[in-house]
């Protein structure tokens, strides 16, 4: 019996990894991830959730940049916009009756709507290449500068003060209404499993998307936009849709991060924060979802270790890593290793 069409799209020309060996390895990794909280302390589990929250942003950038060919520095702007939206809503209306979940959806809608408006002027205005990167970086820095100067008491939305560089804090974590009492998802085991489930679902959904007709057209636009347009495709529409999906994923990162730490600050949208997702995606391999996911989690863990034991060198190492990747393995370290392994396997066969 053949698998349904959308399941067959889990394997396709636009993603590395297919066949029983790949999915068996993926199942083992998943089992290890499910068992991990039982073998680690609460702090380590909560810290792992922190890594997971950033992975959504990286997957969104992989779709926009790796598959769509558009280098965007706007992911942290959508991250911050969504995080602040969640904070404003929950500080004003609380967490009762599952309102934090409604706030999560509303924050994603705000990020996606803002991306749709911005993307419309970018793509339908025929802005591309380095100029699109400049515009998205400018939007991010303007948003960061604006939020940084909101320290005065007059900068409030309802009962929520924006607090300038000090940021917003005290917003409730995600709360799930349940029989016998609400389930509060503090950064511990419960939140770990929720975010892990969201990450797996997002990864699988993106695999289906990029291996569908939409993904094939998006890659064709990346490779040769003029040819794709001559074949009758409205390339601006495809690029805009990818941009909005990627922005929504960055917004999901922002909301989960805000709920995880119960704070959000303008520094989350600084030029350093805007550049780091570029490093994560480039090092793993921007042209593949699996490489992006594995590379992002690996680089994040390494960056945090460097920050703890040698903070003055952390950003320098990240910069050197990006330059080395561009010069030695332009497709990304994980993608390059996968291709070498694939060639050796075929040669041995």
N, C-alpha and C positions, 0 to 999 in steps of 0.2 A: 504494500500500500504506500502510495507516494504521500509525502508530507504536504500540508497546505501550502499554497503559494507564498504566503508571507513568511512561513518558516524556512522555505527554500532560499529566501533572500538573506538569511543569516550567513550564508556562504555565497560569495560572489566575487566578481573581478575587482571590486573596489576595496576589499578588505583582505588582509593577510590572515592566515589561520583557517584551516578547513579540514574536514575529515575526522575520523574517530580519534586519531592521536591528539589533535588540537582540543577537541571537546572533552576528551578524557582528562587531559591536563587541566583544562578550565574547571572541570568538576572537582578535581583534587584541590585546586586553589580555593574554590568556593567552600569546600568542606573545611579546609584549614581556617578560612575567614570566619566561618560559623562557629568553629570551636575556639577561636582565639580568645574571646572574652572570658571563657572559663579558665584560662591559663594565665591571664594577666590581671594586674591590679586595676582598680577603678580609674586612677589617673592616666595610666597608659592607654586604656580603652577610650577614655574621653579625648586624649590627644590624637588617637587614630581617627576619631570622628572629625577632628579638625582637618586632617589630611583629606578625608573623603569630601568635605564640603568644597574644597578648592578644585577637585577633579571635575565637577560639573562645568566650571568655567573653562577648564582646559579642553574638555570635549566640545564645548560650543565653539571655541576658537579653532579647534581642529576642523570643524565643519566649515567655518567661514574662510579660514586661511588655507588649510590643507586641501580641502575638496573644492572650495569655491575660488581659491586664488586671490583672496582679498585680505591683505594684512591690516588688521584692525587693532588699534590701541584703546578701543572703547569698552573693552570687557569690564574693566574696573569701574567705569562710570555706571554701567547697568548694575553691577554688583552693589555699589553704594546707593544708587537710587532705590533699588529693591530693599536693601537693608534699612534705610531710613524710612521707607514707606511702612515696613513691618513695625518698626519702632513707634512711629507716630500713631498707627492704628491701635496697637496693643496697649500703649500707655494711656490712650484715651478711652478705650472700651474694655480693657482687661482681657482675661483668658476664659471667662465662663462660657458655657454652651458651645465649646469648640471654636471660639472666635479667633484663636491663633491660627487655626487651619484656614479660616476664611481670609485672614490677613495675609497668610502665605500666598494664597491664590491671587488676592488683590495686588500684592507686591509684584508677582510675576506678570500680571496683566499690565501694570504701570510700566515696568521695564520693557515689555514687548511693544506696547503702544508708542513709547518714546523712541524705541529702535525703528519702528515702522515709519514714523515721521522723519527721523534723521536719515534713515536708509533711502526713503523716497527721494529726498533732495540730493543725496549722494549719487545714487545709481541712475535715477532718471535725469539728473543733471550732468550725467556722463563724467563724473569725477572718478578717477581710477588711479591705480598704481600708488606711487609714493604720496600723491596729494590726498588720497583717501586716508592713508595712515596719518598724515599731518592733521587733517580735519578731526578725525576721531580722537587723536591725542589732545588736540586743542579743547574739544568738548570735555574730555575727562579732567584736564587741568583747570578749566573754567569752573566746573562743578566743584572740584576740590577747593579752589580758592574761595568760592562763594560760601561753601559750608564752613570753611575755616574762620570766616569773619562773623559768624552768627552767635558770638559768645554772650551778647547782651540779653537782659531779661525780656526785651521786646521781641526777640526772635523765638517765638513759640507758636505751636499749632495746637490749639486747645490747651490741654494740660501738659503737653510734651514740649520741653525746651530742647532746642537744637544744640546749644552748649559749645559751639565753635570747635576749637581744637580738642577740647576735653571730650567731645562726643556725647552721644546719648547713651544712657545706661539705665538699668532697672527694668527693662521690658521683660515680660514673662517668657519663659521657654515654651516650646510647642506643647500643647495640652490636648489630649484626646479624650473626649467625653466617653465614659464607659459606665456600664451598670455597676452600681456599688461605689462609685467615685471616679473622678477624673484621673487619667494617667498622665502624669507630668514627666515630660521627656528631658530630664536633666542630662548633661554630658556624661552618660554612663552606658550601661549595657543596653537599656531599652532604646535610647537614641542611636546607638551604634547599629543595632539591627534594622531600625527604620531607615537610616541613611544608606546603609549597605544595600537594602532592598531597592531603594530609589536609584542608587548608582547602577545596580545590575540591570534594572528595567530600562534606564536611560541608555546604557551601553548597547543592549540588545535592540532597542527601538532605533537607535542611530545606525546600527549595522543593517537593519532592514531598510532604512531610509536611503542610505548611500548605495545600496545594491539594487534599489528600485530604478525605475525610469528616471525619476527626479535626480537621483544621485549620478546616474550615467550622464545625464545632460549637464549637471553641474560640473562634473569632471571635464566634459567636452568643452565647456565654457572656459574652464581654467587653462586647458591646453591650447585652445585656439578660439577666442571669442568671435572673431570675424567669421570663421567657418560655421560655428554654431548658429550665428545669426542668419547667415545665408541659407542654412537648412530650414529656416522658418521658426526658430525658437526665440522667444522674447527673453533675451539673456538678462535684462534688468529685473524681470519678475522673479526668475530663479535665484538670482543673487540676493534680491531683497528678502525672499522667503528664508534663505539660509541665514542671512544676517539677523532676522527676527528670531529664528529658532536659537541661534547662538547667543543672542542677547538674553532670551528667556532663561537659558541654562546658566548664564552668568548671574542673572537675577536670582535663580534658585540657590546658587552659591552664596550670594549676599544674604538672603533670608535665613538660610540654614546656619551661616556663620553668626548672624546676629542673634538667632535663637540659642545657638550653642553657647556663646560667650555672654549673652545678654548685654551687649554693647555694640556700638558702631562709631567709628571716628573718621574724619576727613582723610587721615593718613592712609586709609584703605584705598584711596583713589589718587595717591601721589604718583609722580613720574616713575619712582622705583617700583611701586606696586603695579603700575601699568606695564612695565617692561618684563616683570618676572614671568607672567603667563607665556610670553613669547619664548623665553628660555625653556620652560617646561615642555612646551609643544615641539619646539625645534630639536631639542636633545633626544626626545623619544622617537620622533618621526611624525611630522605634521600630516603626512599623507595616509596615515592609518590610525584608526580609532584605538586598537589594542596597544599599539606602540605608544600612542599619546597617553593612555591611561596608565600603563606600566611606568613609562618614563616620568610622568608627573608625580606619581606617588614616590618613586625612587629619589627623584631630585628634591622633592619636598622634605623627605626624611633626612637626606644628606645636608640640605640647607639648614634645617633646624639643629642638627648636630653641630654644624659649623658655627651657628649663631650662639649656641650654648658654650662651646669650648674655645671659640676664636672668632668672636663677633666682628672684629675689625677686618677679617679676611673673607667673610661669607660672601659679600657682594662681589668682591674681586674674583673669587673662585667661580662664581656664577657667570661672570663676564668672560673669563678665560674659557670656561666650559662651552659657552655659546660660540665663541670664535673658533675654538678647536673643532666643534661639531660642523660648523659651516665649511671649514677648510678641509677636514679629513673625511667627514661623512655627511654630505649635504642633505641626504634623505633622512638623517637621524640615526643615532647609534643603534637603536633596537631594530629599525627597518633594515639597516645595512647588515647587521648580524643575521637577521632572519633570511635575507637574500643569499648570503654566503652559505649558511647552513643548508638552504634549499638547493643550491647549486651542487654542493658536495654530496647531498643525499641522492640527487638525480644522477650524478656522476658515478656514485657507488652502485646504484641500481643498474 
